[in-house]
Amino acid sequence: MSNENEPSKLQNQVNDRLRARAAENIKIEGTKPVDGVEDSAFIEGTRQTSPLGIAWLVVIALALVVFGLFIYWISK
């Protein structure tokens, strides 16, 4: 009698095929860039946003709030 923990021939064949497919997929996916971008030349010459960029966003948001309140008070 065979041991129940031991894989059968069919299980071994399936495992071998799955390993082969996984190895193929790794080869195919290994040629693609990790971030999915084929050509990153479009970001050349750009720079990261400085902390001043966040300050500008806050100023614009506050200006929009004030403008909204102004419109609200005028319409009353």
HUUR-V464380 format. One record per residue. N is the residue number from 1. RES is the residue in one letter. PHI is phi in whole degrees, 0 to 359 (none if undefined). NEAR is the number of other ideal C-beta (glycine too) atoms within 8 Angstrom. Layout:
n:res:phi:near
N:RES:PHI:NEAR
N:RES:PHI:NEAR
This chain:
n:res:phi:near
1:M:none:2
2:S:275:4
3:N:288:5
4:E:292:4
5:N:279:3
6:E:276:6
7:P:290:5
8:S:281:6
9:K:298:5
10:L:297:6
11:Q:297:8
12:N:296:9
13:Q:295:8
14:V:297:8
15:N:299:9
16:D:297:8
17:R:296:8
18:L:296:8
19:R:297:8
20:A:295:8
21:R:296:8
22:A:297:8
23:A:296:8
24:E:296:8
25:N:298:8
26:I:295:8
27:K:296:8
28:I:293:8
29:E:288:7
30:G:292:6
31:T:277:5
32:K:276:7
33:P:295:6
34:V:296:4
35:D:275:4
36:G:84:5
37:V:265:6
38:E:287:3
39:D:228:5
40:S:262:6
41:A:293:5
42:F:292:5
43:I:261:6
44:E:294:6
45:G:85:3
46:T:262:4
47:R:223:3
48:Q:290:3
49:T:292:5
50:S:278:5
51:P:300:5
52:L:294:6
53:G:299:8
54:I:294:8
55:A:298:8
56:W:297:8
57:L:298:8
58:V:295:8
59:V:297:8
60:I:294:8
61:A:298:8
62:L:296:8
63:A:296:8
64:L:295:8
65:V:295:8
66:V:297:8
67:F:297:8
68:G:297:8
69:L:295:8
70:F:299:8
71:I:297:8
72:Y:298:8
73:W:291:7
74:I:291:6
75:S:285:5
76:K:283:4
